[in-house]
Amino acid sequence: MIMSDTINNLESAFGGESMANRKYLYFAEVVQKLGYKDLAKLFKETAAQETEHAFAHFELLHPELQVTSADTLSEAEKQAIAARCLELAIEGETYEYTTMYPEFTVQAKKDRDAKATADFEAQIQESAVHADTFRRAAHRFGLLETIEHHHADRYAEALTVLQGGETTAKQATQKWICKQCSVIYDPVLGDPDSGIAPGTAFTDIPEDWHCPICGATKKLFTPHVEPIAA
């Protein structure tokens, strides 16, 4: 998907409406405990409206997931849509436990916020479990191969761009992901513990470098395509 200001705005709108839904449901629980049943009903009804708004934004972001009439779809088309849903779920959860929550944990520790640190660390574990659950579901429903083929196509596209004259600036920020453990190499951060200075493009890393987490060789890394918000 080609990124644009409108796409970014749709993602922000989806995130905002989704957050409002969960927030209003939380408010509903709070006021319900306080005995304000009518107010709880109002929050729940508004939360449902926010969900519809979020769905509308998400459909614009992912028209490939829209199903008007399942009866008109072939089995292959149905599988492609289901596989895409699982793919987005796996990407989202993987991003959470490999990048988002680890970064949040680092900051929480710097801020000496023990409760937030514990919460983020717990979420790392839970997101990893969720990602694995979705992967097993993909395998169980026979959709894993479809997802892997799509990933292979995306990686090939990214690699083609890199080999076809990608600018030095872009190479300096292109992230790469380990196919074995999903750890992401960020050239902005480098890998100081392994002697790789911040700002080192992946293509400039020595060939004998290994993944700092699982020990995989450099050849087992592929260009990382940033996931779409799930």
BABA-270437 format. One record per residue (C-alpha): x, y, z. Coordinates in nm, 4 decimals, padded with zeros to 6 digits. Example, Ala and Ser with C-alpha at 12.3 -4.5 7.8 and 13.67 -1.06 7.14 Angstrom:
BEGIN
       c1       c2       c3
  01.2300 -00.4500  00.7800
  01.3670 -00.1060  00.7140
***
This chain:
BEGIN
       c1       c2       c3
  00.0000  00.0000  00.0000
  00.1338  00.3413 -00.0981
  00.1382  00.5648  00.2071
 -00.0239  00.9081  00.1815
 -00.1522  01.1727  00.4188
 -00.5043  01.0368  00.3744
 -00.3946  00.6815  00.4539
 -00.2143  00.8058  00.7635
 -00.5250  01.0007  00.8640
 -00.7462  00.6954  00.8153
 -00.5138  00.4921  01.0377
 -00.5257  00.7645  01.3026
 -00.9044  00.7836  01.2741
 -00.9345  00.4060  01.3080
 -00.7108  00.4125  01.6135
 -00.9042  00.6996  01.7692
 -01.2462  00.5443  01.7166
 -01.1214  00.2060  01.8415
 -00.9790  00.3668  02.1530
 -01.3030  00.5550  02.2136
 -01.4962  00.2276  02.1948
 -01.2843  00.0583  02.4614
 -01.2783  00.3742  02.6758
 -01.6576  00.4078  02.6746
 -01.7003  00.0404  02.7586
 -01.4668  00.0930  03.0530
 -01.6676  00.3982  03.1600
 -01.9839  00.1870  03.1342
 -01.8386 -00.0660  03.3781
 -01.7352  00.2099  03.6188
 -02.0718  00.3854  03.6314
 -02.2527  00.0501  03.6381
 -02.0690 -00.0301  03.9616
 -02.1749  00.3089  04.0942
 -02.5377  00.2238  04.0270
 -02.5939  00.4552  03.7278
 -02.7553  00.2027  03.4939
 -02.8927  00.4571  03.2464
 -02.5543  00.6256  03.2152
 -02.3912  00.2862  03.1636
 -02.6401  00.2182  02.8830
 -02.5528  00.5512  02.7208
 -02.1803  00.4712  02.7252
 -02.2444  00.1236  02.5764
 -02.4629  00.2619  02.2985
 -02.2034  00.5250  02.2118
 -01.9289  00.2603  02.2182
 -02.1241  00.0592  01.9598
 -02.1448  00.3667  01.7351
 -01.7694  00.4196  01.7661
 -01.7197  00.0597  01.6554
 -01.9185  00.1228  01.3384
 -01.7091  00.4318  01.2680
 -01.3878  00.2335  01.3207
 -01.5091 -00.0442  01.0886
 -01.5846  00.2117  00.8166
 -01.2299  00.3510  00.8389
 -01.0771  00.0022  00.8396
 -01.2699 -00.0979  00.5277
 -01.1185  00.1977  00.3453
 -00.7732  00.0915  00.4639
 -00.8302 -00.2714  00.3654
 -01.0764 -00.3008  00.0765
 -00.9382 -00.6513  00.0145
 -01.1242 -00.7676  00.3261
 -01.4713 -00.6481  00.2285
 -01.7240 -00.9258  00.1803
 -02.0490 -00.8246  00.0123
 -02.1755 -01.1746 -00.0606
 -01.9811 -01.4826  00.0410
 -02.1902 -01.6916 -00.1986
 -02.0284 -01.5191 -00.4965
 -01.6745 -01.5997 -00.3798
 -01.4744 -01.9038 -00.4774
 -01.3111 -02.1132 -00.2073
 -00.9721 -01.9713 -00.3059
 -01.1023 -01.6155 -00.2672
 -01.2489 -01.6968  00.0726
 -00.9179 -01.8471  00.1840
 -00.7270 -01.5421  00.0616
 -00.9441 -01.3087  00.2699
 -00.9222 -01.5282  00.5796
 -00.5457 -01.5597  00.5357
 -00.5134 -01.1831  00.5082
 -00.7005 -01.1388  00.8368
 -00.4646 -01.3826  01.0072
 -00.1630 -01.2182  00.8459
 -00.2591 -00.8748  00.9774
 -00.3219 -01.0227  01.3211
  00.0163 -01.1985  01.3263
  00.1963 -00.8853  01.2054
  00.0271 -00.6702  01.4680
  00.1031 -00.9036  01.7580
  00.4606 -00.9621  01.6372
  00.5203 -00.5879  01.6197
  00.3874 -00.5542  01.9746
  00.6181 -00.8137  02.1323
  00.9296 -00.7442  01.9224
  00.9198 -00.3650  01.9013
  00.6394 -00.1687  02.0658
  00.6275 -00.3112  02.4174
  01.0063 -00.3628  02.4447
  01.0539  00.0066  02.3617
  00.7817  00.1026  02.6092
  00.9491 -00.1124  02.8746
  01.2831  00.0593  02.8258
  01.1216  00.4002  02.8703
  00.9200  00.2889  03.1738
  01.2388  00.1660  03.3392
  01.4079  00.4993  03.2678
  01.1089  00.6708  03.4270
  01.1316  00.4288  03.7212
  00.7659  00.3373  03.6788
  00.7576 -00.0157  03.8170
  00.3872 -00.0733  03.7540
  00.4063  00.0332  03.3896
  00.7220 -00.1749  03.3438
  00.5510 -00.4839  03.4823
  00.2459 -00.4216  03.2647
  00.4506 -00.3799  02.9455
  00.6606 -00.6886  03.0208
  00.3449 -00.8916  03.0749
  00.2073 -00.7652  02.7444
  00.5245 -00.8753  02.5642
  00.4583 -01.2312  02.6771
  00.0867 -01.2152  02.5978
  00.1393 -01.0675  02.2510
  00.3913 -01.3418  02.1726
  00.1331 -01.6015  02.2771
 -00.1320 -01.4348  02.0617
  00.0984 -01.4289  01.7590
  00.1756 -01.7983  01.8058
 -00.1947 -01.8767  01.8455
 -00.2745 -01.7044  01.5172
  00.0120 -01.8862  01.3434
 -00.1190 -02.2212  01.4683
 -00.4682 -02.1234  01.3537
 -00.3305 -02.0432  01.0082
 -00.1694 -02.3862  01.0002
 -00.4837 -02.5587  01.1297
 -00.7045 -02.3985  00.8655
 -00.4536 -02.4641  00.5898
 -00.3829 -02.0947  00.5352
 -00.0180 -02.0761  00.6423
  00.1166 -02.1313  00.2915
 -00.1005 -01.8510  00.1546
  00.0327 -01.6115  00.4173
  00.3946 -01.7154  00.3638
  00.3622 -01.6655 -00.0121
  00.2273 -01.3155  00.0431
  00.5139 -01.2392  00.2799
  00.7628 -01.3722  00.0253
  00.6170 -01.1411 -00.2401
  00.6415 -00.8394 -00.0101
  00.9984 -00.9221  00.0896
  01.0906 -00.9679 -00.2762
  00.9419 -00.6288 -00.3597
  01.1391 -00.4640 -00.0793
  01.4592 -00.6374 -00.1859
  01.4054 -00.5377 -00.5480
  01.3781 -00.1751 -00.4413
  01.6997 -00.2051 -00.2435
  01.8870 -00.3671 -00.5304
  01.7439 -00.1304 -00.7893
  01.9074  00.1870 -00.6734
  01.7612  00.2557 -00.3303
  01.9018  00.5797 -00.1913
  02.1678  00.5671  00.0753
  01.9349  00.7521  00.3115
  01.6677  00.4849  00.2685
  01.9152  00.2004  00.3221
  02.0255  00.3706  00.6416
  01.6720  00.3433  00.7848
  01.5512  00.0150  00.6274
  01.4806 -00.2360  00.9033
  01.5446 -00.6104  00.8597
  01.3721 -00.8955  01.0434
  01.5092 -01.2351  01.1464
  01.3088 -01.5169  00.9858
  01.3994 -01.7443  01.2753
  01.3015 -01.5411  01.5842
  01.1420 -01.2235  01.4382
  01.3861 -00.9847  01.6067
  01.4194 -00.6638  01.4054
  01.7510 -00.4998  01.3190
  01.7107 -00.1219  01.3214
  02.0059  00.0523  01.1520
  01.9323  00.3673  01.3485
  02.0098  00.1785  01.6707
  02.2666 -00.0652  01.5319
  02.3842 -00.3523  01.7513
  02.6442 -00.1987  01.9869
  02.6773 -00.5196  02.1907
  02.8038 -00.6920  01.8749
  03.0218 -00.4013  01.7688
  02.7754 -00.2605  01.5144
  02.7558  00.1162  01.5631
  02.4265  00.3089  01.5445
  02.3613  00.4308  01.1909
  02.5032  00.1182  01.0262
  02.2901  00.0031  00.7311
  02.2142 -00.3688  00.7302
  02.3965 -00.4095  00.3986
  02.7118 -00.2748  00.5642
  02.7111 -00.5265  00.8493
  02.9904 -00.7887  00.8245
  02.8744 -01.1194  00.6748
  02.9844 -01.3096  00.9866
  02.7437 -01.1102  01.2057
  02.4767 -01.3158  01.3837
  02.1337 -01.2397  01.5265
  02.1877 -01.1185  01.8850
  01.8851 -01.3168  02.0051
  01.8864 -01.6567  01.8330
  02.2274 -01.6622  01.6633
  02.0859 -01.6868  01.3099
  02.3180 -01.5815  01.0285
  02.2788 -01.2551  00.8399
  02.1370 -01.4486  00.5444
  01.8293 -01.5367  00.7490
  01.7228 -01.1710  00.7678
  01.4790 -01.0177  00.5198
  01.3628 -00.6570  00.4640
  01.1022 -00.5672  00.7248
  00.7753 -00.4209  00.5995
  00.6089 -00.2120  00.8697
  00.2767 -00.3716  00.9693
 -00.0543 -00.2009  00.9198
 -00.2268 -00.1208  01.2483
 -00.4585 -00.4048  01.3353
***
